[in-house]
Amino acid sequence: MSSPATVSELFRDTMAGLCSGVAVLTTRRNDASPCGLLATSVSAFSATPPSVLTSIGHTSRCYHALAESEHFGVHILRADQERLAHVFSSLVEDKFDGVDWSWDADVPELADTIVYLRCRREALFELYDHSVLIGDLIGGRRDGGEPLVYFERRMDWRLEPAS
Ligand SMILES: Cc1cc2nc3c(=O)[nH]c(=O)nc-3n(C[C@H](O)[C@H](O)[C@H](O)COP(=O)(O)O)c2cc1C
């Protein structure tokens, strides 16, 4: 039987080895300020209707805004946006300072990302120290490009086809 510490390490190392795209979730707080955080837990939920799923930690300073706002944004970062990824995974006071962004009605939209999805919050399931947030896709844009990739605690990978 493995010890809880070993199991926790196995979990962390396994998740670090799960290759994923990198997203920034954004929404508006009650005081009308923008907030956002980096998340790799974004995935498709259903195709009909088109909806996405993500998991938000309860300690995130964005948690209550995401849990209460009607809308939120999902931005898939491009390969040259690692600096933006570090800003949105940090605890700096104003993550939007110096970032190119604008309001899409009530959702902060970051410029130049591969994808921006405007989502309407449909469900929130609280469990343990995270909540699963599901949103229906109601708008957005897709410009394409090479994605930023997270793998083995690094984001400076470049994708190349094998042939
Ligand atoms: C690679 C990576 C992936 C992350 N994925 C998630 C995630 O899916 N959900 C989450 O709540 N936090 C995730 N985080 C942590 C948040 O980005 C981080 O805690 C952030 O500082 C929260 O900022 P906030 O308190 O301003 O919301 C991730 C961090 C990194 C570095």
The ligand as an SDF file (V2000), in Angstrom:
LIG
                    3D

 31 33  0  0  0  0  0  0  0  0999 V2000
    0.3380   25.0430  -15.7730 C   0  0  0  0  0  0  0  0  0  0  0  0
   -0.6890   25.5370  -14.7870 C   0  0  0  0  0  0  0  0  0  0  0  0
   -2.0000   25.0910  -14.8740 C   0  0  0  0  0  0  0  0  0  0  0  0
   -2.9770   25.5290  -13.9640 C   0  0  0  0  0  0  0  0  0  0  0  0
   -4.2710   25.0810  -14.0980 N   0  0  0  0  0  0  0  0  0  0  0  0
   -5.2050   25.5040  -13.2170 C   0  0  0  0  0  0  0  0  0  0  0  0
   -6.5440   25.0620  -13.3330 C   0  0  0  0  0  0  0  0  0  0  0  0
   -6.9170   24.3110  -14.2280 O   0  0  0  0  0  0  0  0  0  0  0  0
   -7.4470   25.5210  -12.4180 N   0  0  0  0  0  0  0  0  0  0  0  0
   -7.0870   26.3670  -11.4030 C   0  0  0  0  0  0  0  0  0  0  0  0
   -7.9470   26.7510  -10.6010 O   0  0  0  0  0  0  0  0  0  0  0  0
   -5.8180   26.8090  -11.2710 N   0  0  0  0  0  0  0  0  0  0  0  0
   -4.8820   26.4130  -12.1530 C   0  0  0  0  0  0  0  0  0  0  0  0
   -3.5930   26.8480  -12.0380 N   0  0  0  0  0  0  0  0  0  0  0  0
   -3.2430   27.7410  -10.9150 C   0  0  0  0  0  0  0  0  0  0  0  0
   -3.6460   29.1960  -11.1520 C   0  0  0  0  0  0  0  0  0  0  0  0
   -3.2770   29.6750  -12.4360 O   0  0  0  0  0  0  0  0  0  0  0  0
   -2.9360   30.0590  -10.0730 C   0  0  0  0  0  0  0  0  0  0  0  0
   -3.2730   29.5570   -8.8000 O   0  0  0  0  0  0  0  0  0  0  0  0
   -3.2580   31.5370  -10.1600 C   0  0  0  0  0  0  0  0  0  0  0  0
   -2.3060   32.2530   -9.3990 O   0  0  0  0  0  0  0  0  0  0  0  0
   -4.5960   31.8810   -9.5990 C   0  0  0  0  0  0  0  0  0  0  0  0
   -4.6930   33.3010   -9.7000 O   0  0  0  0  0  0  0  0  0  0  0  0
   -5.8420   34.0860   -8.9740 P   0  0  0  0  0  0  0  0  0  0  0  0
   -5.7240   33.8380   -7.5200 O   0  0  0  0  0  0  0  0  0  0  0  0
   -5.5770   35.5380   -9.3550 O   0  0  0  0  0  0  0  0  0  0  0  0
   -7.1350   33.5810   -9.5420 O   0  0  0  0  0  0  0  0  0  0  0  0
   -2.6130   26.4350  -12.9380 C   0  0  0  0  0  0  0  0  0  0  0  0
   -1.2930   26.9080  -12.8530 C   0  0  0  0  0  0  0  0  0  0  0  0
   -0.3400   26.4600  -13.7640 C   0  0  0  0  0  0  0  0  0  0  0  0
    1.0720   26.9850  -13.6630 C   0  0  0  0  0  0  0  0  0  0  0  0
  1  2  1  0
  2  3  1  0
  2 30  2  0
  3  4  2  0
  4  5  1  0
  4 28  1  0
  5  6  2  0
  6  7  1  0
  6 13  1  0
  7  8  2  0
  7  9  1  0
  9 10  1  0
 10 11  2  0
 10 12  1  0
 12 13  2  0
 13 14  1  0
 14 15  1  0
 14 28  1  0
 15 16  1  0
 16 17  1  0
 16 18  1  0
 18 19  1  0
 18 20  1  0
 20 21  1  0
 20 22  1  0
 22 23  1  0
 23 24  1  0
 24 25  2  0
 24 26  1  0
 24 27  1  0
 28 29  2  0
 29 30  1  0
 30 31  1  0
M  END
$$$$
